[in-house]
Amino acid sequence: MPRRNRSDGRDGTRRPQRHKGVPGDRGVPRTGDFRCVQCRLDVPVTAPGTAHRNHCPNCLASLHVDRRVPGDRASDCRGRMEALSVSVRPDGEWLIVHQCLTCGELSANRIAGDDNALVLVRLALRPLRDGSVPGRILLAL
């Protein structure tokens, strides 16, 4: 079957192809999205449960971008931050404790609603798996 030329009908020229955006794109590029330094996932900055996402929801890795206030993006270090453990506030909110592999600074970041639950539980259970800490001591705490 021969292929038909699509034209606007007047002079036989082809119409320019219209932009086909991604669903939900609305033609406006999102600013602040980033690529994870560890798993290379494209991460949106909007996240349920937190106003300033700075970690990957898949592997929980982060960059050292904030200095004092969450979301200030004023740190000059820009080193890779590794998720060390999970901490829980008295109201039940979970925090991820990160350590910068460049300067050694520690920071606590709120978890987001779309963070990988399996990775969070593995991180929380890491002290129980570690043989250097006796289980009796952990259970006594």
C-alpha positions in Angstrom: 0.0 0.0 0.0 1.6 3.3 -1.0 2.2 5.9 1.7 0.2 9.1 1.5 1.8 12.5 1.9 0.2 14.5 4.5 -0.2 18.1 3.5 -2.2 21.1 4.5 -4.0 20.8 1.2 -2.9 24.2 -0.2 0.5 23.9 -1.8 1.4 20.3 -1.2 4.1 21.0 1.5 4.2 19.0 4.7 3.0 20.5 7.9 5.6 20.9 10.6 5.4 18.1 13.2 3.9 19.3 16.5 5.7 18.8 19.8 4.7 15.6 21.6 5.5 16.1 25.2 5.5 13.7 28.0 2.2 13.2 29.8 1.9 15.8 32.6 4.7 17.9 30.9 2.5 20.9 30.1 5.4 22.4 28.1 7.2 23.7 31.2 10.5 22.1 32.1 10.8 21.3 35.8 13.7 22.9 37.5 15.8 21.3 40.2 15.4 17.7 39.1 18.6 15.8 39.5 20.3 12.5 38.6 21.3 10.2 41.5 25.1 10.0 41.9 24.8 6.3 42.8 22.1 4.6 40.8 21.7 7.2 38.1 17.9 7.5 38.5 16.4 10.8 37.4 14.8 12.1 40.6 12.1 14.9 40.7 12.5 17.4 43.5 8.8 17.2 44.4 8.1 14.5 46.9 5.3 13.6 49.2 6.0 14.3 52.9 9.0 16.7 52.5 9.5 20.2 51.0 13.2 19.7 50.2 14.2 16.4 48.6 17.9 15.9 48.5 18.2 12.1 48.3 17.3 9.4 45.8 14.1 7.5 46.6 15.6 4.3 45.2 18.9 4.0 46.9 18.8 6.8 49.5 22.1 8.3 48.3 22.5 12.1 48.4 24.9 14.9 47.7 26.2 17.4 50.3 24.3 20.4 49.1 22.7 22.0 52.2 24.8 23.8 54.8 22.6 24.7 57.8 19.0 24.9 56.8 17.3 22.2 54.7 16.8 23.4 51.2 19.4 26.3 51.4 21.7 24.5 48.8 24.6 26.6 50.2 27.2 24.0 50.8 30.5 24.2 48.9 31.4 20.6 49.5 29.1 18.8 47.0 30.5 15.4 48.2 28.6 12.2 48.0 26.6 11.3 51.1 26.0 7.8 52.2 23.0 6.7 54.1 24.3 5.3 57.4 21.2 4.6 59.5 17.6 5.5 60.3 16.6 7.6 63.3 13.0 8.0 64.6 11.7 11.2 66.2 9.4 11.0 69.3 6.4 11.7 67.1 7.2 8.6 64.9 8.7 10.5 62.0 11.7 8.7 60.3 14.9 10.4 59.4 17.8 9.1 57.3 21.2 9.8 58.8 23.7 10.6 56.0 27.5 11.0 56.2 29.5 13.0 53.6 32.3 10.8 52.2 34.3 13.9 51.4 34.2 16.0 54.6 32.7 13.6 57.1 29.8 15.8 58.1 26.6 14.1 59.4 23.1 15.2 58.5 19.6 14.0 59.1 17.0 14.2 56.4 13.3 13.4 56.6 12.1 10.4 54.5 9.8 11.1 51.6 6.6 9.2 50.9 8.0 7.6 47.8 11.2 6.3 49.3 11.9 2.6 48.8 10.5 0.9 51.8 12.7 -2.2 51.5 15.9 -0.1 51.5 14.6 1.8 54.5 13.9 -1.4 56.5 17.3 -2.8 55.5 19.0 0.4 56.7 17.0 0.2 60.0 18.0 -3.5 60.5 21.7 -2.9 59.7 22.8 -2.8 63.4 21.2 -6.2 64.0 23.1 -7.7 61.1 26.4 -6.2 62.1 28.4 -8.8 64.1 30.6 -6.2 65.8 27.8 -5.0 68.0 26.5 -7.7 70.4 22.8 -8.3 70.1 22.3 -8.2 73.9 23.4 -4.5 74.0 21.0 -3.5 71.2 18.1 -5.3 72.9 18.9 -3.6 76.2 18.6 -0.2 74.6 
